[in-house]
Amino acid sequence: MVRQAVLRQGSRYGPASRLSGQRAYEAVFAGRQRQNLGPLTLWLKANALGHHRLGLSVSRRVGMAVVRNRLKRRLREAFRLGHRAWPGAYDLVVVVHPHAGLKPAEYGELLGNAVREAHRRDQRRTGAG
C-alpha cells in the first residue's frame, strides 16, 4: 500500500517510456543531435508521441555488472521523476562513460537541462519561438 501512495498517475517508467529495438536506437543516432554532459552523452530526436522515451547504452568499460546496473537504475529513476516537467517530446539515448556514479537528482538535472536546451534549439530552428 505504501508503494501505491508514492507512485502517482503517470510517474511510472513503463513500456511506453522505453526506447526499444535496434531501429529505434538507430533513428535517434541518425538524428545527429548530441550533447556531451560530462560522464554522459545524450542523443535526442523529437518524436510525435507526445511523451519522452528513454534508451540506455552502458558498455562493459563502465564497470562490472553491479556498477552498470546501479547506474542504469539511477538514470531510469532520474528520468521517471523528471520527464513530465521537460518540454517537447523526445526519444533520448543516454550513452554512459566510465565515472563515479552520481545521485538520481544530479542525473535528472543533467538530463533536464539538456532536453530544455535541445527544445530551445528546435524552437529557434523552426521559428516557433
Contacts in CASP RR format, 6 or more apart in sequence:
PFRMAT RR
TARGET T0000
AUTHOR 0000-0000-0000
METHOD contacts of the structure
MODEL  1
MVRQAVLRQGSRYGPASRLSGQRAYEAVFAGRQRQNLGPLTLWLKANALG
HHRLGLSVSRRVGMAVVRNRLKRRLREAFRLGHRAWPGAYDLVVVVHPHA
GLKPAEYGELLGNAVREAHRRDQRRTGAG
10 84 0 8 1.000
11 80 0 8 1.000
11 81 0 8 1.000
11 84 0 8 1.000
12 80 0 8 1.000
13 54 0 8 1.000
13 76 0 8 1.000
13 77 0 8 1.000
13 79 0 8 1.000
13 80 0 8 1.000
16 51 0 8 1.000
16 53 0 8 1.000
17 51 0 8 1.000
17 52 0 8 1.000
17 53 0 8 1.000
17 54 0 8 1.000
17 79 0 8 1.000
17 80 0 8 1.000
17 83 0 8 1.000
18 53 0 8 1.000
18 54 0 8 1.000
18 55 0 8 1.000
19 25 0 8 1.000
19 28 0 8 1.000
19 53 0 8 1.000
19 54 0 8 1.000
19 55 0 8 1.000
19 91 0 8 1.000
19 92 0 8 1.000
19 93 0 8 1.000
20 55 0 8 1.000
24 53 0 8 1.000
24 91 0 8 1.000
25 55 0 8 1.000
25 57 0 8 1.000
25 93 0 8 1.000
27 45 0 8 1.000
27 91 0 8 1.000
28 43 0 8 1.000
28 44 0 8 1.000
28 45 0 8 1.000
28 91 0 8 1.000
28 92 0 8 1.000
28 93 0 8 1.000
29 43 0 8 1.000
29 93 0 8 1.000
30 45 0 8 1.000
31 43 0 8 1.000
31 45 0 8 1.000
33 43 0 8 1.000
33 44 0 8 1.000
33 45 0 8 1.000
33 118 0 8 1.000
34 41 0 8 1.000
34 42 0 8 1.000
34 43 0 8 1.000
34 44 0 8 1.000
35 41 0 8 1.000
35 42 0 8 1.000
35 44 0 8 1.000
35 114 0 8 1.000
35 117 0 8 1.000
35 118 0 8 1.000
36 42 0 8 1.000
37 110 0 8 1.000
37 111 0 8 1.000
37 114 0 8 1.000
38 97 0 8 1.000
38 99 0 8 1.000
38 110 0 8 1.000
39 96 0 8 1.000
39 97 0 8 1.000
39 98 0 8 1.000
39 99 0 8 1.000
39 101 0 8 1.000
39 102 0 8 1.000
40 94 0 8 1.000
40 95 0 8 1.000
40 96 0 8 1.000
40 97 0 8 1.000
40 107 0 8 1.000
40 110 0 8 1.000
40 111 0 8 1.000
41 94 0 8 1.000
41 95 0 8 1.000
41 97 0 8 1.000
42 92 0 8 1.000
42 93 0 8 1.000
42 94 0 8 1.000
42 95 0 8 1.000
42 111 0 8 1.000
42 114 0 8 1.000
43 92 0 8 1.000
43 93 0 8 1.000
43 94 0 8 1.000
43 95 0 8 1.000
44 90 0 8 1.000
44 91 0 8 1.000
44 92 0 8 1.000
44 93 0 8 1.000
44 114 0 8 1.000
44 115 0 8 1.000
44 118 0 8 1.000
45 90 0 8 1.000
45 91 0 8 1.000
46 88 0 8 1.000
46 89 0 8 1.000
46 90 0 8 1.000
46 91 0 8 1.000
46 122 0 8 1.000
47 53 0 8 1.000
47 89 0 8 1.000
47 90 0 8 1.000
47 91 0 8 1.000
48 89 0 8 1.000
49 89 0 8 1.000
50 88 0 8 1.000
50 89 0 8 1.000
51 83 0 8 1.000
51 89 0 8 1.000
52 79 0 8 1.000
52 83 0 8 1.000
52 86 0 8 1.000
52 88 0 8 1.000
52 89 0 8 1.000
52 90 0 8 1.000
52 91 0 8 1.000
52 92 0 8 1.000
52 115 0 8 1.000
53 90 0 8 1.000
53 91 0 8 1.000
53 92 0 8 1.000
54 75 0 8 1.000
54 76 0 8 1.000
54 79 0 8 1.000
54 83 0 8 1.000
54 92 0 8 1.000
54 94 0 8 1.000
55 91 0 8 1.000
55 92 0 8 1.000
55 93 0 8 1.000
55 94 0 8 1.000
56 72 0 8 1.000
56 75 0 8 1.000
56 76 0 8 1.000
56 93 0 8 1.000
56 94 0 8 1.000
56 96 0 8 1.000
57 93 0 8 1.000
57 94 0 8 1.000
57 95 0 8 1.000
57 96 0 8 1.000
58 68 0 8 1.000
58 71 0 8 1.000
58 72 0 8 1.000
58 96 0 8 1.000
59 96 0 8 1.000
60 68 0 8 1.000
61 97 0 8 1.000
61 98 0 8 1.000
62 68 0 8 1.000
62 71 0 8 1.000
62 96 0 8 1.000
62 97 0 8 1.000
62 98 0 8 1.000
62 99 0 8 1.000
63 98 0 8 1.000
68 96 0 8 1.000
70 101 0 8 1.000
71 96 0 8 1.000
71 101 0 8 1.000
72 96 0 8 1.000
74 101 0 8 1.000
74 102 0 8 1.000
74 103 0 8 1.000
74 104 0 8 1.000
74 107 0 8 1.000
75 94 0 8 1.000
75 96 0 8 1.000
75 104 0 8 1.000
75 107 0 8 1.000
75 111 0 8 1.000
77 104 0 8 1.000
78 104 0 8 1.000
78 105 0 8 1.000
78 106 0 8 1.000
78 107 0 8 1.000
78 108 0 8 1.000
78 111 0 8 1.000
79 92 0 8 1.000
79 108 0 8 1.000
79 111 0 8 1.000
81 104 0 8 1.000
81 108 0 8 1.000
82 108 0 8 1.000
82 111 0 8 1.000
82 112 0 8 1.000
85 112 0 8 1.000
86 111 0 8 1.000
86 112 0 8 1.000
86 115 0 8 1.000
86 116 0 8 1.000
86 119 0 8 1.000
87 115 0 8 1.000
87 116 0 8 1.000
87 119 0 8 1.000
88 115 0 8 1.000
88 119 0 8 1.000
90 115 0 8 1.000
90 118 0 8 1.000
90 119 0 8 1.000
92 111 0 8 1.000
92 115 0 8 1.000
94 111 0 8 1.000
102 110 0 8 1.000
123 129 0 8 1.000
END
